[in-house]
Each structure stands twice: as C-alpha cells, then as structure tokens.
C-alpha cells in the first residue's frame, strides 16, 4: 500500500474532495509507475484519477460502520507518535 494514501472513512468532518483526489492520484501513480505521465498517456492517466476519485466518493458514502467517528487531530498525533517510535528504533 502506498504510504501516502491515508484512510478516509469514518472521520469527522468527512473526507474532502481534495483528499479523495489526492488518494486517487497516489493510487494511479503507484499502479502506472509514473509520477507524471508522458503527453501520450496524460489523458488516460487523468481519466483514471477522476474515475477512481469518483468511485472512492461513492464507496465512502456507502460504507457503514458502528465505530465512533475518528478525530483528525487525534489521529495525526497518534501517527506522529508511531513515526517517532519507528524512526527512533531504527537509529
């Protein structure tokens, strides 16, 4: 899984269009193996990003969970702590 793609479900406030688009872009970059497509592939690349973003928005709207909503700030603090622990162990 791409490290830059973050979970988008079950947050308050819900994921923004920009977050969904960024996740779709990262996915297409990973699958295609290109961070920037050539001119010949640009249309297909951009179309894939838009279609994946569209499907992702539908997925997020349709998912059902009984878990409490997550707070973005709290999750960011937890992620920072995990990162500090991981990189401190590597030193």
N, C-alpha and C positions, 0 to 999 in steps of 0.2 A: 504494500500500500504506500502511496506517496505520503511522505511525512507532512507535506504542506496541506493535504486535504484533511480538514477537521470535521468531526461530527457536527451536523447541522440540525439534527432532530431534538425536540424536547427542550428548547431554550425559551426563556422569556427575556426579552422580546424574541419573536421568531426570527429565523434566518432572513437576511435581507436579499434582495435581488443580486446585489453586488457579491455577497458571499456565495450564493449559488453559482453565479457566473464564474467566480474565481475557482471554485471547486471543479466545475466542468472544464475550464481551461487547463487546470493542472492534470486532470484525467486524460484529456486529449493529447497533451504534451507527452505524458508518460507512454500512452499507447502508441503514438506515432513516432516517438523517439526524436521529436524535434521541438525545440522551444519556440522557434519561429519558422513557419513553413516557407518553402520556396514560392515564387509567384505562381508556378504551375499548380501547386497544391493549396494555395491560400483559400480559395473558395470552398473547397471540400473541408479544410481544417476549420474555418469559421462556421460553416454549416453544422459540422459535428458539435462544436462547442455550444451553439444555440440549441440544437436538438437535445443534447444531454442536459443542458440547463433547464429546458422546458420539462423534460421527463422528471428531472430531480425535483422541480417545484411540485409536480403532481404527486410524486412519491411522498414528499414531506407533508403535503395536505392530507393524504390518505392514511398515513401511519397512525396507529392508535397505541397508546401506552397508558398504564396506570401509575407509572413512576412520577414522582413530583418533578415539576419543571426545574431545570438547572439554571443557575445564575451565571452569566458570562464572566463576571469579575471573579467569582469564587473559583470557577473552573480554570481561569487564567492563572490564579495564584497556585492552584494545585499543579498545573502543568509546569510552572516555573520551578516549583519545589522538586518535582520529578526530574526535571532537566538538570538542576543544580546537583542533585544526588547522583545522577548518571555520570555527569562530567567530572564530579569530584572523585568518584570511584575509578575513573579512567586515568587520573593523574598519578 
